[in-house]
Amino acid sequence: MKFFRITFLFLVGITLLISCKKTGCTDPDALNYQESASKDDHSCYYYWIGQHHEGGDIFYIDKTRKHGLITARFDLPSALWGCYGTDLAGADNRTVGGGLQNSLDILAGCGPNTPAGMCLALDTLGYNDWYLPSIEELKGLSKTLGKVGQANLGSGYYWSSTELDSAQAYLVLFGNGAETQNNKTGPFNVRAIRSF
């Protein structure tokens, strides 16, 4: 009788172990997704706007919810955009994702003593892949963090890396997010961003 009881308990134990579901995060969009989990334990986590991450604050998250853009937590010195009278080839990208190439084009055509050059040279908190944002990236920064005063953003004009022509480049007025353009000879605020 004792043998049957032990055998029965052993079989019940094995059955319970085999039938147990592994718990964890089952959302494939989450940062901690566990492919082997078959039961969600509500532990999933995601990036969010305003989160301190990789040297700054997140202000944009792409459709994958695993990549986006980060702003530095401080302004660089106000500066002239540079290259007044020179129409740069390629520094006219307006889109999200275009700021890095614009910045590289400005560096190649105008040298390091520009807002783009300062951003590209920035090395802070172990990150050295900063650049001057395109006009759409800068408008996104103003819209998400500029209005709530996060990331130590001011309410003045900030340069973008998007050139209009040989004499002008685009800016954004933080506080209301208005896009404008000005002569490249005007000194305005500079804020570096990076992607993750």
Secondary structure, 3 states (H helix, E strand, C coil): CHHHHHHHHHHHHHHHHHHCCCEECCCCCCCCCCCCCCEECCCCCCCCCCCEECCEEEEEECCCCCCEEEECCCCEEEECCCCCCCCCCCCCCCCCCCHHHHHHHHHHHHCCCCHHHHHHHCCECCECCCECCCHHHHHHHHHHHHCCCHHHCCCCEEEEEEECCCCEEEEEECCCCEEEEEECCCCEEECCEEEC
